[in-house]
Amino acid sequence: MKTLLCSVPDGSLENTLQPFDYKSYLPLGALRISSWLEKNGHSSDIYDINFLRSSDEELINNFKRIKPTVVGLSATLSHCYPNVRRIKKI
């Protein structure tokens, strides 16, 4: 099983996160789940959509390239829900 763990953008894609020190923000939940999956014999990747602010076309291309069996979406804030709906359709 190949799992892809994705962070969901916080707000609109036009709102870029700048200036941004990536070391101060790490998707700790996704990293922890990924670590557990790897220790238990599963393949896993992390796709930080929140940081990258990928367009729908980029999302489609990356999903096709990675070919995950399962996609996990992390949306810790309620205003991420519109992006969860958008990404789950992809």
Order of alpha helices (4+ residues) and beta strands (2+ residues): beta-alpha-beta-alpha-alpha-beta-alpha
